[in-house]
């Protein structure tokens, strides 16, 4: 894992930049990348596991939303009383990243805990963020669990796809950096049968 302060700072800056560069548009199109926020909070939990980093990323997310709405022409439709539920939603991703960090090993077997923790964190994040928006935003005249289920089925796969894209990039970059920094690791890795 990351052991030096300079590496922690570089990771924190990279995660902050990824969120700042992708969050303002909220949805991917031909010009903009998909939002990296979910992956950023998961990776911050994995690499940094620091409450101040979590708070800073929350502030960055809120500032990015403010700038996008105020100056970027993004609709304020998603800003409501439910916006506060992003704290526990992103917290679920951060905690899932911390959980995985304790189980991480540079072996192929680590992929199952990675997938499980990322999916669980994302599911809890989606339930908290979309569920709170649906029930508490005041944007829907009538609410029901069945309609919430339909909304989750419609939107969750896209959010999960974006998160998987960025986590895939992170896994490749992480593995490459570990192997370049310590080539002897390749010789100690278990061989495939």
N, C-alpha and C positions, 0 to 999 in steps of 0.2 A: 504494500500500500504506500501511500504518500507519507514520507517521513520528514521532509524538510519544509521549513516555513516558506521558502521561495516557491516550492512546488505547490503548496497549498494556495498561495496567492495567485499563481498562474492558473490553477484549476478554477478558483473562485472567479477570476476575471473572465476566463473562457465561458463559464456557465452564465455569468451575468451578461456577457456580450451575446451569447446565443439567445437568451430570453429577450433582451432588448431589441435585437435585430428581427426577431420573428413574431413577437407578441402583438405588435401594434396592428396587425391586419387580421388576426384571429382565425382566418380561414385561408388555406392555400389557393392560389390561382396560378396563372401562367407567369406572373411576375414575382409573387411573394412565396416564401417558404412557409410550410405549416408551423404552427405555434409549437415551440420547444419547451414550454413551461412545465409540463408534466415530467418530461425526462430530466429537466434541470433540477427540479426538486428531488427526484429520486436519486440522481447522481450526486447532488449536494449531500444527501444523507449518507450515501455510500462513501464518498471521498472525504468529506469535511466534518460531518457529524457535529456541528457546532451551532448552538442556538442563535448566536449573533449572525451567522451566515444565513440561517433560515429567516430571521427577522429582516435582514438586508434584502434578501430575495423577495420577500413579501412586499417590502417598500418599493422595490424596483418594479414589481408587477403592477402595483397600484399606480406608480408614476407613469409607467408605460401606457396603462389604460387611460389615465388622465390626459396625457399628451395626445394619444390617438383620437380621443373623443373631442378634445378642445381644439387641436390644431390639424388633425389628420383626416377629419371628416368621417370618422367611424361613428356609427350609431351608439347612443347611450342606452339602448334597449335592455342590455344585460345588467346595467347598474341599477340596483334596487336594494331593499332591505336584506335580501338574500346574499348580497355581495360579501358580507362578513363571514359567510359559511366557507369562503375560499380558504380561510385560515385553517380550519380542521381538515378541509379537503386536501390542501397542499401538505399539511402536516402528515396525513396518511401516507403520501408518497415519500416524504422525508424519512419517516419511521420505517417504511418498507425498505428503503435504501440502507438504513442503519442495520436492519435485521439481516439483510443480505451480506453486508460487509463482514459480519461476524462469521459467516459461513463460506466466504469466498476462498477459493484455492485456484491456482492456475492449472486447472485440469478440465477436460470436457465435462466431467461430472458436475461441475459448478453451474452448468447451464440450466439444469432443472430448478435449483433454488432461485436462480436469477429470474427465470420465466415465471415461477410461482409467486415470488415476492413482487415483481413488477406488475403482474396481472392483478394480484390482490390489492396492492396499493392503488392501482388505476381504478379498479372497480369501486373501492370505498370512496376514492376521490370523485368519481362520476356520480355515485349515489348521493353524496353530500352536496356537490355543486349543482348538478342538474335537479336533484330532488328538492333542494331548498329553493332553487329558482322557480321550479314549477309550483310548489306549494305556498311560498312566502313572498314572491316578487310582486304580487298584485297584477300580473300581466295576463292571468287566465281567469275567466269568469267562473268556470267550474273545473274542479279537479277530481281525478279518480286514480286509483292505483293502476287500473288497466291502461289508461292513457299514459301514465308515467312509464309503464313498461314498454309501451309502443315508442315513446320518445327515446327511452334508453336504447332500445333495439335500433332505432334510426341513427342516433348520434354517437353512441359509445364506440362502435367499430372504427369510425373515422379518427376519434381521439386516440384510440389504441394503436391505430396504424401510424399516426404521427409519432407517438411515443416510441413505438418499435423502431421506426426509422432512425431516430436519434440515439436510442440505446444500442442499436446495431453498429452505428458509426463509433460510438464510445467503446464498445467491446473490441472492435477491430483496432482502434487507435490504442487502447489500453494494452492489448496483447502485443501489438507491434512494439510499443515503447518498452514494455517489460523485457521482451526478447532482445531488443537492441541494447538495452542497458545492462542486461545480464545474459549473454549468450549461453552460459553454462546451464541455464534453466532448461533449454531445449534438450540437453542430454539427460537431465533428471526427470523429464516428463515421462509418464508411462506410455509404453508403445501400444498401438492398437492391435487387437488380436488378428 
